[in-house]
Amino acid sequence: MTERQMIQEILNTVDITYDFENADDDSKEYTLLIKRQNNDRRDLDEVNQEIKNYFKDADFSYDETVRPKDTDADIKVDIAR
């Protein structure tokens, strides 16, 4: 499994929509834009914590901005391995 596939599997497990804003496969650094799906009633902090736990378990660093002002995403995440 490639690193990108692992990231996608984690995000699909949490059942959110996402886009890669930046993806540098060589340096293994990624910026993700995450949005809850329309019918998702979970609190945004709960969703963030769930995503964070999965990435920490997979040995990724995790630096998030909840409700970033520079994009329409719910959470902007910088991860690296």
PDB file of N, CA, C and O in Angstrom, chain B, residues numbered from 101:
ATOM      1  N   MET B 101       0.848  -1.177   0.000  1.00  0.00           N
ATOM      2  CA  MET B 101       0.000   0.000   0.000  1.00  0.00           C
ATOM      3  C   MET B 101       0.892   1.237   0.000  1.00  0.00           C
ATOM      4  O   MET B 101       1.811   1.347   0.811  1.00  0.00           O
ATOM      5  N   THR B 102       0.617   2.158  -0.907  1.00  0.00           N
ATOM      6  CA  THR B 102       1.381   3.398  -0.939  1.00  0.00           C
ATOM      7  C   THR B 102       0.928   4.310   0.192  1.00  0.00           C
ATOM      8  O   THR B 102      -0.120   4.103   0.803  1.00  0.00           O
ATOM      9  N   GLU B 103       1.738   5.314   0.451  1.00  0.00           N
ATOM     10  CA  GLU B 103       1.398   6.264   1.506  1.00  0.00           C
ATOM     11  C   GLU B 103       0.092   7.000   1.186  1.00  0.00           C
ATOM     12  O   GLU B 103      -0.754   7.196   2.058  1.00  0.00           O
ATOM     13  N   ARG B 104      -0.052   7.396  -0.059  1.00  0.00           N
ATOM     14  CA  ARG B 104      -1.275   8.094  -0.472  1.00  0.00           C
ATOM     15  C   ARG B 104      -2.496   7.188  -0.293  1.00  0.00           C
ATOM     16  O   ARG B 104      -3.549   7.659   0.137  1.00  0.00           O
ATOM     17  N   GLN B 105      -2.376   5.922  -0.610  1.00  0.00           N
ATOM     18  CA  GLN B 105      -3.481   4.983  -0.426  1.00  0.00           C
ATOM     19  C   GLN B 105      -3.819   4.843   1.056  1.00  0.00           C
ATOM     20  O   GLN B 105      -4.991   4.741   1.418  1.00  0.00           O
ATOM     21  N   MET B 106      -2.802   4.839   1.911  1.00  0.00           N
ATOM     22  CA  MET B 106      -3.034   4.752   3.355  1.00  0.00           C
ATOM     23  C   MET B 106      -3.802   5.979   3.841  1.00  0.00           C
ATOM     24  O   MET B 106      -4.734   5.861   4.637  1.00  0.00           O
ATOM     25  N   ILE B 107      -3.407   7.149   3.360  1.00  0.00           N
ATOM     26  CA  ILE B 107      -4.097   8.383   3.732  1.00  0.00           C
ATOM     27  C   ILE B 107      -5.556   8.321   3.289  1.00  0.00           C
ATOM     28  O   ILE B 107      -6.457   8.661   4.056  1.00  0.00           O
ATOM     29  N   GLN B 108      -5.786   7.890   2.059  1.00  0.00           N
ATOM     30  CA  GLN B 108      -7.146   7.795   1.544  1.00  0.00           C
ATOM     31  C   GLN B 108      -7.972   6.784   2.327  1.00  0.00           C
ATOM     32  O   GLN B 108      -9.155   7.014   2.580  1.00  0.00           O
ATOM     33  N   GLU B 109      -7.366   5.679   2.708  1.00  0.00           N
ATOM     34  CA  GLU B 109      -8.093   4.678   3.490  1.00  0.00           C
ATOM     35  C   GLU B 109      -8.486   5.230   4.858  1.00  0.00           C
ATOM     36  O   GLU B 109      -9.601   4.995   5.323  1.00  0.00           O
ATOM     37  N   ILE B 110      -7.587   5.954   5.501  1.00  0.00           N
ATOM     38  CA  ILE B 110      -7.895   6.575   6.799  1.00  0.00           C
ATOM     39  C   ILE B 110      -9.063   7.542   6.644  1.00  0.00           C
ATOM     40  O   ILE B 110     -10.011   7.504   7.429  1.00  0.00           O
ATOM     41  N   LEU B 111      -8.999   8.401   5.644  1.00  0.00           N
ATOM     42  CA  LEU B 111     -10.044   9.406   5.460  1.00  0.00           C
ATOM     43  C   LEU B 111     -11.374   8.777   5.072  1.00  0.00           C
ATOM     44  O   LEU B 111     -12.427   9.264   5.483  1.00  0.00           O
ATOM     45  N   ASN B 112     -11.344   7.720   4.300  1.00  0.00           N
ATOM     46  CA  ASN B 112     -12.584   7.024   3.952  1.00  0.00           C
ATOM     47  C   ASN B 112     -13.181   6.315   5.159  1.00  0.00           C
ATOM     48  O   ASN B 112     -14.402   6.184   5.251  1.00  0.00           O
ATOM     49  N   THR B 113     -12.352   5.860   6.080  1.00  0.00           N
ATOM     50  CA  THR B 113     -12.818   5.218   7.306  1.00  0.00           C
ATOM     51  C   THR B 113     -13.621   6.199   8.156  1.00  0.00           C
ATOM     52  O   THR B 113     -14.620   5.827   8.772  1.00  0.00           O
ATOM     53  N   VAL B 114     -13.181   7.441   8.183  1.00  0.00           N
ATOM     54  CA  VAL B 114     -13.855   8.465   8.981  1.00  0.00           C
ATOM     55  C   VAL B 114     -15.112   8.967   8.274  1.00  0.00           C
ATOM     56  O   VAL B 114     -15.944   9.634   8.889  1.00  0.00           O
ATOM     57  N   ASP B 115     -15.251   8.655   7.012  1.00  0.00           N
ATOM     58  CA  ASP B 115     -16.449   8.979   6.229  1.00  0.00           C
ATOM     59  C   ASP B 115     -16.643  10.486   6.080  1.00  0.00           C
ATOM     60  O   ASP B 115     -17.677  11.041   6.451  1.00  0.00           O
ATOM     61  N   ILE B 116     -15.619  11.127   5.525  1.00  0.00           N
ATOM     62  CA  ILE B 116     -15.665  12.551   5.233  1.00  0.00           C
ATOM     63  C   ILE B 116     -15.250  12.749   3.777  1.00  0.00           C
ATOM     64  O   ILE B 116     -14.765  11.814   3.140  1.00  0.00           O
ATOM     65  N   THR B 117     -15.434  13.943   3.253  1.00  0.00           N
ATOM     66  CA  THR B 117     -14.917  14.258   1.925  1.00  0.00           C
ATOM     67  C   THR B 117     -13.609  15.013   2.101  1.00  0.00           C
ATOM     68  O   THR B 117     -13.403  15.696   3.103  1.00  0.00           O
ATOM     69  N   TYR B 118     -12.739  14.884   1.127  1.00  0.00           N
ATOM     70  CA  TYR B 118     -11.418  15.488   1.261  1.00  0.00           C
ATOM     71  C   TYR B 118     -10.818  15.752  -0.110  1.00  0.00           C
ATOM     72  O   TYR B 118     -11.214  15.157  -1.113  1.00  0.00           O
ATOM     73  N   ASP B 119      -9.857  16.656  -0.124  1.00  0.00           N
ATOM     74  CA  ASP B 119      -9.037  16.946  -1.300  1.00  0.00           C
ATOM     75  C   ASP B 119      -7.604  17.111  -0.817  1.00  0.00           C
ATOM     76  O   ASP B 119      -7.355  17.576   0.295  1.00  0.00           O
ATOM     77  N   PHE B 120      -6.679  16.725  -1.664  1.00  0.00           N
ATOM     78  CA  PHE B 120      -5.281  17.017  -1.408  1.00  0.00           C
ATOM     79  C   PHE B 120      -5.015  18.422  -1.935  1.00  0.00           C
ATOM     80  O   PHE B 120      -5.098  18.656  -3.141  1.00  0.00           O
ATOM     81  N   GLU B 121      -4.697  19.357  -1.045  1.00  0.00           N
ATOM     82  CA  GLU B 121      -4.339  20.701  -1.493  1.00  0.00           C
ATOM     83  C   GLU B 121      -2.905  20.684  -2.013  1.00  0.00           C
ATOM     84  O   GLU B 121      -2.613  21.226  -3.079  1.00  0.00           O
ATOM     85  N   ASN B 122      -2.029  20.065  -1.257  1.00  0.00           N
ATOM     86  CA  ASN B 122      -0.635  19.869  -1.656  1.00  0.00           C
ATOM     87  C   ASN B 122      -0.270  18.433  -1.335  1.00  0.00           C
ATOM     88  O   ASN B 122      -0.654  17.891  -0.299  1.00  0.00           O
ATOM     89  N   ALA B 123       0.475  17.831  -2.238  1.00  0.00           N
ATOM     90  CA  ALA B 123       0.930  16.462  -2.010  1.00  0.00           C
ATOM     91  C   ALA B 123       2.342  16.332  -2.547  1.00  0.00           C
ATOM     92  O   ALA B 123       2.573  16.389  -3.755  1.00  0.00           O
ATOM     93  N   ASP B 124       3.276  16.158  -1.636  1.00  0.00           N
ATOM     94  CA  ASP B 124       4.667  15.960  -2.031  1.00  0.00           C
ATOM     95  C   ASP B 124       5.053  14.543  -1.629  1.00  0.00           C
ATOM     96  O   ASP B 124       5.481  14.293  -0.502  1.00  0.00           O
ATOM     97  N   ASP B 125       4.895  13.627  -2.572  1.00  0.00           N
ATOM     98  CA  ASP B 125       5.175  12.220  -2.281  1.00  0.00           C
ATOM     99  C   ASP B 125       6.647  11.983  -1.974  1.00  0.00           C
ATOM    100  O   ASP B 125       6.977  11.063  -1.227  1.00  0.00           O
ATOM    101  N   ASP B 126       7.539  12.798  -2.537  1.00  0.00           N
ATOM    102  CA  ASP B 126       8.972  12.613  -2.298  1.00  0.00           C
ATOM    103  C   ASP B 126       9.348  12.925  -0.853  1.00  0.00           C
ATOM    104  O   ASP B 126      10.084  12.168  -0.222  1.00  0.00           O
ATOM    105  N   SER B 127       8.846  14.030  -0.337  1.00  0.00           N
ATOM    106  CA  SER B 127       9.170  14.388   1.052  1.00  0.00           C
ATOM    107  C   SER B 127       8.135  13.864   2.034  1.00  0.00           C
ATOM    108  O   SER B 127       8.275  14.045   3.244  1.00  0.00           O
ATOM    109  N   LYS B 128       7.082  13.206   1.512  1.00  0.00           N
ATOM    110  CA  LYS B 128       6.039  12.603   2.333  1.00  0.00           C
ATOM    111  C   LYS B 128       5.314  13.632   3.199  1.00  0.00           C
ATOM    112  O   LYS B 128       5.031  13.391   4.372  1.00  0.00           O
ATOM    113  N   GLU B 129       5.020  14.783   2.592  1.00  0.00           N
ATOM    114  CA  GLU B 129       4.275  15.845   3.255  1.00  0.00           C
ATOM    115  C   GLU B 129       3.019  16.135   2.447  1.00  0.00           C
ATOM    116  O   GLU B 129       3.056  16.189   1.218  1.00  0.00           O
ATOM    117  N   TYR B 130       1.911  16.319   3.149  1.00  0.00           N
ATOM    118  CA  TYR B 130       0.628  16.492   2.486  1.00  0.00           C
ATOM    119  C   TYR B 130      -0.199  17.526   3.227  1.00  0.00           C
ATOM    120  O   TYR B 130      -0.134  17.625   4.453  1.00  0.00           O
ATOM    121  N   THR B 131      -0.973  18.294   2.482  1.00  0.00           N
ATOM    122  CA  THR B 131      -1.970  19.187   3.065  1.00  0.00           C
ATOM    123  C   THR B 131      -3.330  18.719   2.569  1.00  0.00           C
ATOM    124  O   THR B 131      -3.555  18.580   1.366  1.00  0.00           O
ATOM    125  N   LEU B 132      -4.219  18.481   3.501  1.00  0.00           N
ATOM    126  CA  LEU B 132      -5.548  17.960   3.197  1.00  0.00           C
ATOM    127  C   LEU B 132      -6.610  18.987   3.556  1.00  0.00           C
ATOM    128  O   LEU B 132      -6.519  19.667   4.578  1.00  0.00           O
ATOM    129  N   LEU B 133      -7.608  19.085   2.705  1.00  0.00           N
ATOM    130  CA  LEU B 133      -8.781  19.907   2.983  1.00  0.00           C
ATOM    131  C   LEU B 133      -9.939  18.960   3.227  1.00  0.00           C
ATOM    132  O   LEU B 133     -10.324  18.195   2.342  1.00  0.00           O
ATOM    133  N   ILE B 134     -10.493  19.012   4.426  1.00  0.00           N
ATOM    134  CA  ILE B 134     -11.491  18.037   4.868  1.00  0.00           C
ATOM    135  C   ILE B 134     -12.825  18.731   5.119  1.00  0.00           C
ATOM    136  O   ILE B 134     -12.888  19.803   5.721  1.00  0.00           O
ATOM    137  N   LYS B 135     -13.890  18.088   4.639  1.00  0.00           N
ATOM    138  CA  LYS B 135     -15.247  18.589   4.875  1.00  0.00           C
ATOM    139  C   LYS B 135     -16.131  17.438   5.342  1.00  0.00           C
ATOM    140  O   LYS B 135     -16.013  16.307   4.871  1.00  0.00           O
ATOM    141  N   ARG B 136     -17.011  17.755   6.274  1.00  0.00           N
ATOM    142  CA  ARG B 136     -18.023  16.780   6.660  1.00  0.00           C
ATOM    143  C   ARG B 136     -19.035  16.656   5.533  1.00  0.00           C
ATOM    144  O   ARG B 136     -19.278  17.610   4.795  1.00  0.00           O
ATOM    145  N   GLN B 137     -19.614  15.486   5.410  1.00  0.00           N
ATOM    146  CA  GLN B 137     -20.665  15.299   4.424  1.00  0.00           C
ATOM    147  C   GLN B 137     -21.938  15.971   4.932  1.00  0.00           C
ATOM    148  O   GLN B 137     -22.096  16.189   6.133  1.00  0.00           O
ATOM    149  N   ASN B 138     -22.830  16.292   4.025  1.00  0.00           N
ATOM    150  CA  ASN B 138     -24.034  17.065   4.362  1.00  0.00           C
ATOM    151  C   ASN B 138     -24.873  16.450   5.477  1.00  0.00           C
ATOM    152  O   ASN B 138     -25.436  17.183   6.291  1.00  0.00           O
ATOM    153  N   ASN B 139     -24.969  15.147   5.533  1.00  0.00           N
ATOM    154  CA  ASN B 139     -25.804  14.499   6.551  1.00  0.00           C
ATOM    155  C   ASN B 139     -25.031  14.148   7.820  1.00  0.00           C
ATOM    156  O   ASN B 139     -25.571  13.471   8.696  1.00  0.00           O
ATOM    157  N   ASP B 140     -23.803  14.587   7.937  1.00  0.00           N
ATOM    158  CA  ASP B 140     -22.962  14.264   9.093  1.00  0.00           C
ATOM    159  C   ASP B 140     -23.329  15.181  10.256  1.00  0.00           C
ATOM    160  O   ASP B 140     -23.157  16.397  10.168  1.00  0.00           O
ATOM    161  N   ARG B 141     -23.826  14.611  11.328  1.00  0.00           N
ATOM    162  CA  ARG B 141     -24.258  15.382  12.503  1.00  0.00           C
ATOM    163  C   ARG B 141     -23.201  15.417  13.609  1.00  0.00           C
ATOM    164  O   ARG B 141     -23.417  16.026  14.656  1.00  0.00           O
ATOM    165  N   ARG B 142     -22.064  14.766  13.377  1.00  0.00           N
ATOM    166  CA  ARG B 142     -21.011  14.756  14.400  1.00  0.00           C
ATOM    167  C   ARG B 142     -20.434  16.161  14.577  1.00  0.00           C
ATOM    168  O   ARG B 142     -20.352  16.941  13.628  1.00  0.00           O
ATOM    169  N   ASP B 143     -20.046  16.459  15.792  1.00  0.00           N
ATOM    170  CA  ASP B 143     -19.381  17.710  16.102  1.00  0.00           C
ATOM    171  C   ASP B 143     -18.038  17.744  15.373  1.00  0.00           C
ATOM    172  O   ASP B 143     -17.362  16.720  15.274  1.00  0.00           O
ATOM    173  N   LEU B 144     -17.653  18.897  14.872  1.00  0.00           N
ATOM    174  CA  LEU B 144     -16.417  19.026  14.115  1.00  0.00           C
ATOM    175  C   LEU B 144     -15.197  18.638  14.939  1.00  0.00           C
ATOM    176  O   LEU B 144     -14.263  18.037  14.408  1.00  0.00           O
ATOM    177  N   ASP B 145     -15.187  18.967  16.210  1.00  0.00           N
ATOM    178  CA  ASP B 145     -14.062  18.586  17.071  1.00  0.00           C
ATOM    179  C   ASP B 145     -13.971  17.067  17.226  1.00  0.00           C
ATOM    180  O   ASP B 145     -12.874  16.515  17.306  1.00  0.00           O
ATOM    181  N   GLU B 146     -15.104  16.402  17.266  1.00  0.00           N
ATOM    182  CA  GLU B 146     -15.131  14.939  17.345  1.00  0.00           C
ATOM    183  C   GLU B 146     -14.552  14.316  16.067  1.00  0.00           C
ATOM    184  O   GLU B 146     -13.766  13.370  16.125  1.00  0.00           O
ATOM    185  N   VAL B 147     -14.951  14.859  14.925  1.00  0.00           N
ATOM    186  CA  VAL B 147     -14.431  14.372  13.645  1.00  0.00           C
ATOM    187  C   VAL B 147     -12.919  14.586  13.594  1.00  0.00           C
ATOM    188  O   VAL B 147     -12.173  13.685  13.210  1.00  0.00           O
ATOM    189  N   ASN B 148     -12.476  15.768  13.979  1.00  0.00           N
ATOM    190  CA  ASN B 148     -11.045  16.074  13.973  1.00  0.00           C
ATOM    191  C   ASN B 148     -10.273  15.108  14.870  1.00  0.00           C
ATOM    192  O   ASN B 148      -9.226  14.597  14.473  1.00  0.00           O
ATOM    193  N   GLN B 149     -10.776  14.858  16.061  1.00  0.00           N
ATOM    194  CA  GLN B 149     -10.086  13.963  16.990  1.00  0.00           C
ATOM    195  C   GLN B 149      -9.995  12.542  16.431  1.00  0.00           C
ATOM    196  O   GLN B 149      -8.972  11.875  16.585  1.00  0.00           O
ATOM    197  N   GLU B 150     -11.061  12.086  15.786  1.00  0.00           N
ATOM    198  CA  GLU B 150     -11.051  10.752  15.195  1.00  0.00           C
ATOM    199  C   GLU B 150      -9.992  10.657  14.093  1.00  0.00           C
ATOM    200  O   GLU B 150      -9.228   9.693  14.034  1.00  0.00           O
ATOM    201  N   ILE B 151      -9.960  11.664  13.225  1.00  0.00           N
ATOM    202  CA  ILE B 151      -8.958  11.677  12.151  1.00  0.00           C
ATOM    203  C   ILE B 151      -7.551  11.728  12.743  1.00  0.00           C
ATOM    204  O   ILE B 151      -6.659  11.000  12.308  1.00  0.00           O
ATOM    205  N   LYS B 152      -7.364  12.585  13.729  1.00  0.00           N
ATOM    206  CA  LYS B 152      -6.052  12.734  14.364  1.00  0.00           C
ATOM    207  C   LYS B 152      -5.569  11.410  14.948  1.00  0.00           C
ATOM    208  O   LYS B 152      -4.403  11.050  14.791  1.00  0.00           O
ATOM    209  N   ASN B 153      -6.462  10.687  15.619  1.00  0.00           N
ATOM    210  CA  ASN B 153      -6.070   9.405  16.219  1.00  0.00           C
ATOM    211  C   ASN B 153      -5.604   8.403  15.169  1.00  0.00           C
ATOM    212  O   ASN B 153      -4.608   7.708  15.373  1.00  0.00           O
ATOM    213  N   TYR B 154      -6.312   8.325  14.057  1.00  0.00           N
ATOM    214  CA  TYR B 154      -5.906   7.405  12.986  1.00  0.00           C
ATOM    215  C   TYR B 154      -4.538   7.776  12.427  1.00  0.00           C
ATOM    216  O   TYR B 154      -3.703   6.897  12.212  1.00  0.00           O
ATOM    217  N   PHE B 155      -4.297   9.061  12.188  1.00  0.00           N
ATOM    218  CA  PHE B 155      -3.005   9.465  11.639  1.00  0.00           C
ATOM    219  C   PHE B 155      -1.870   9.275  12.650  1.00  0.00           C
ATOM    220  O   PHE B 155      -0.769   8.879  12.270  1.00  0.00           O
ATOM    221  N   LYS B 156      -2.121   9.547  13.904  1.00  0.00           N
ATOM    222  CA  LYS B 156      -1.095   9.306  14.934  1.00  0.00           C
ATOM    223  C   LYS B 156      -0.756   7.821  15.016  1.00  0.00           C
ATOM    224  O   LYS B 156       0.414   7.458  15.141  1.00  0.00           O
ATOM    225  N   ASP B 157      -1.772   6.960  14.944  1.00  0.00           N
ATOM    226  CA  ASP B 157      -1.533   5.508  14.952  1.00  0.00           C
ATOM    227  C   ASP B 157      -0.703   5.065  13.755  1.00  0.00           C
ATOM    228  O   ASP B 157       0.033   4.082  13.845  1.00  0.00           O
ATOM    229  N   ALA B 158      -0.809   5.770  12.644  1.00  0.00           N
ATOM    230  CA  ALA B 158      -0.059   5.434  11.434  1.00  0.00           C
ATOM    231  C   ALA B 158       1.289   6.170  11.373  1.00  0.00           C
ATOM    232  O   ALA B 158       1.945   6.175  10.331  1.00  0.00           O
ATOM    233  N   ASP B 159       1.696   6.785  12.477  1.00  0.00           N
ATOM    234  CA  ASP B 159       2.982   7.493  12.598  1.00  0.00           C
ATOM    235  C   ASP B 159       3.114   8.713  11.689  1.00  0.00           C
ATOM    236  O   ASP B 159       4.183   8.966  11.133  1.00  0.00           O
ATOM    237  N   PHE B 160       2.030   9.464  11.542  1.00  0.00           N
ATOM    238  CA  PHE B 160       2.065  10.733  10.831  1.00  0.00           C
ATOM    239  C   PHE B 160       2.058  11.858  11.857  1.00  0.00           C
ATOM    240  O   PHE B 160       1.435  11.742  12.912  1.00  0.00           O
ATOM    241  N   SER B 161       2.755  12.945  11.542  1.00  0.00           N
ATOM    242  CA  SER B 161       2.555  14.160  12.325  1.00  0.00           C
ATOM    243  C   SER B 161       1.197  14.721  11.905  1.00  0.00           C
ATOM    244  O   SER B 161       0.693  14.375  10.836  1.00  0.00           O
ATOM    245  N   TYR B 162       0.611  15.566  12.717  1.00  0.00           N
ATOM    246  CA  TYR B 162      -0.743  16.054  12.437  1.00  0.00           C
ATOM    247  C   TYR B 162      -0.859  17.474  12.969  1.00  0.00           C
ATOM    248  O   TYR B 162      -0.863  17.691  14.181  1.00  0.00           O
ATOM    249  N   ASP B 163      -0.953  18.430  12.073  1.00  0.00           N
ATOM    250  CA  ASP B 163      -1.098  19.836  12.449  1.00  0.00           C
ATOM    251  C   ASP B 163      -2.341  20.375  11.756  1.00  0.00           C
ATOM    252  O   ASP B 163      -2.356  20.549  10.538  1.00  0.00           O
ATOM    253  N   GLU B 164      -3.380  20.636  12.537  1.00  0.00           N
ATOM    254  CA  GLU B 164      -4.657  20.989  11.959  1.00  0.00           C
ATOM    255  C   GLU B 164      -5.055  22.423  12.257  1.00  0.00           C
ATOM    256  O   GLU B 164      -4.626  23.032  13.237  1.00  0.00           O
ATOM    257  N   THR B 165      -5.898  22.938  11.362  1.00  0.00           N
ATOM    258  CA  THR B 165      -6.584  24.202  11.580  1.00  0.00           C
ATOM    259  C   THR B 165      -8.065  23.915  11.389  1.00  0.00           C
ATOM    260  O   THR B 165      -8.508  23.561  10.296  1.00  0.00           O
ATOM    261  N   VAL B 166      -8.816  24.072  12.457  1.00  0.00           N
ATOM    262  CA  VAL B 166     -10.255  23.843  12.390  1.00  0.00           C
ATOM    263  C   VAL B 166     -10.914  25.148  11.952  1.00  0.00           C
ATOM    264  O   VAL B 166     -10.607  26.221  12.472  1.00  0.00           O
ATOM    265  N   ARG B 167     -11.817  25.038  10.993  1.00  0.00           N
ATOM    266  CA  ARG B 167     -12.510  26.177  10.389  1.00  0.00           C
ATOM    267  C   ARG B 167     -11.515  27.218   9.859  1.00  0.00           C
ATOM    268  O   ARG B 167     -11.564  28.379  10.265  1.00  0.00           O
ATOM    269  N   PRO B 168     -10.618  26.811   8.959  1.00  0.00           N
ATOM    270  CA  PRO B 168      -9.629  27.767   8.435  1.00  0.00           C
ATOM    271  C   PRO B 168     -10.301  28.895   7.661  1.00  0.00           C
ATOM    272  O   PRO B 168     -11.302  28.682   6.976  1.00  0.00           O
ATOM    273  N   LYS B 169      -9.750  30.076   7.776  1.00  0.00           N
ATOM    274  CA  LYS B 169     -10.345  31.250   7.138  1.00  0.00           C
ATOM    275  C   LYS B 169      -9.980  31.351   5.654  1.00  0.00           C
ATOM    276  O   LYS B 169     -10.664  32.044   4.901  1.00  0.00           O
ATOM    277  N   ASP B 170      -8.913  30.673   5.224  1.00  0.00           N
ATOM    278  CA  ASP B 170      -8.426  30.816   3.856  1.00  0.00           C
ATOM    279  C   ASP B 170      -9.025  29.818   2.869  1.00  0.00           C
ATOM    280  O   ASP B 170      -8.629  29.798   1.704  1.00  0.00           O
ATOM    281  N   THR B 171      -9.972  28.991   3.313  1.00  0.00           N
ATOM    282  CA  THR B 171     -10.597  27.996   2.443  1.00  0.00           C
ATOM    283  C   THR B 171     -11.977  27.648   2.982  1.00  0.00           C
ATOM    284  O   THR B 171     -12.314  28.000   4.112  1.00  0.00           O
ATOM    285  N   ASP B 172     -12.770  26.962   2.180  1.00  0.00           N
ATOM    286  CA  ASP B 172     -14.115  26.596   2.643  1.00  0.00           C
ATOM    287  C   ASP B 172     -14.144  25.220   3.298  1.00  0.00           C
ATOM    288  O   ASP B 172     -15.226  24.690   3.550  1.00  0.00           O
ATOM    289  N   ALA B 173     -13.008  24.637   3.575  1.00  0.00           N
ATOM    290  CA  ALA B 173     -12.936  23.337   4.255  1.00  0.00           C
ATOM    291  C   ALA B 173     -13.301  23.498   5.726  1.00  0.00           C
ATOM    292  O   ALA B 173     -13.177  24.581   6.298  1.00  0.00           O
ATOM    293  N   ASP B 174     -13.751  22.403   6.323  1.00  0.00           N
ATOM    294  CA  ASP B 174     -14.015  22.390   7.763  1.00  0.00           C
ATOM    295  C   ASP B 174     -12.713  22.280   8.563  1.00  0.00           C
ATOM    296  O   ASP B 174     -12.557  22.888   9.623  1.00  0.00           O
ATOM    297  N   ILE B 175     -11.791  21.489   8.023  1.00  0.00           N
ATOM    298  CA  ILE B 175     -10.503  21.288   8.689  1.00  0.00           C
ATOM    299  C   ILE B 175      -9.406  21.279   7.619  1.00  0.00           C
ATOM    300  O   ILE B 175      -9.555  20.642   6.576  1.00  0.00           O
ATOM    301  N   LYS B 176      -8.330  21.973   7.879  1.00  0.00           N
ATOM    302  CA  LYS B 176      -7.147  21.936   7.020  1.00  0.00           C
ATOM    303  C   LYS B 176      -6.058  21.243   7.815  1.00  0.00           C
ATOM    304  O   LYS B 176      -5.756  21.639   8.941  1.00  0.00           O
ATOM    305  N   VAL B 177      -5.466  20.209   7.233  1.00  0.00           N
ATOM    306  CA  VAL B 177      -4.509  19.387   7.965  1.00  0.00           C
ATOM    307  C   VAL B 177      -3.203  19.275   7.189  1.00  0.00           C
ATOM    308  O   VAL B 177      -3.199  18.976   5.995  1.00  0.00           O
ATOM    309  N   ASP B 178      -2.103  19.519   7.880  1.00  0.00           N
ATOM    310  CA  ASP B 178      -0.772  19.237   7.343  1.00  0.00           C
ATOM    311  C   ASP B 178      -0.283  17.966   8.035  1.00  0.00           C
ATOM    312  O   ASP B 178      -0.224  17.894   9.262  1.00  0.00           O
ATOM    313  N   ILE B 179       0.063  16.972   7.228  1.00  0.00           N
ATOM    314  CA  ILE B 179       0.582  15.734   7.786  1.00  0.00           C
ATOM    315  C   ILE B 179       1.915  15.412   7.118  1.00  0.00           C
ATOM    316  O   ILE B 179       2.182  15.832   5.992  1.00  0.00           O
ATOM    317  N   ALA B 180       2.722  14.678   7.818  1.00  0.00           N
ATOM    318  CA  ALA B 180       4.010  14.215   7.282  1.00  0.00           C
ATOM    319  C   ALA B 180       4.362  12.921   7.971  1.00  0.00           C
ATOM    320  O   ALA B 180       3.886  12.614   9.064  1.00  0.00           O
ATOM    321  N   ARG B 181       5.215  12.168   7.294  1.00  0.00           N
ATOM    322  CA  ARG B 181       5.628  10.898   7.866  1.00  0.00           C
ATOM    323  C   ARG B 181       7.117  10.852   7.996  1.00  0.00           C
ATOM    324  O   ARG B 181       7.665   9.854   8.463  1.00  0.00           O
TER     325      ARG B 181
END
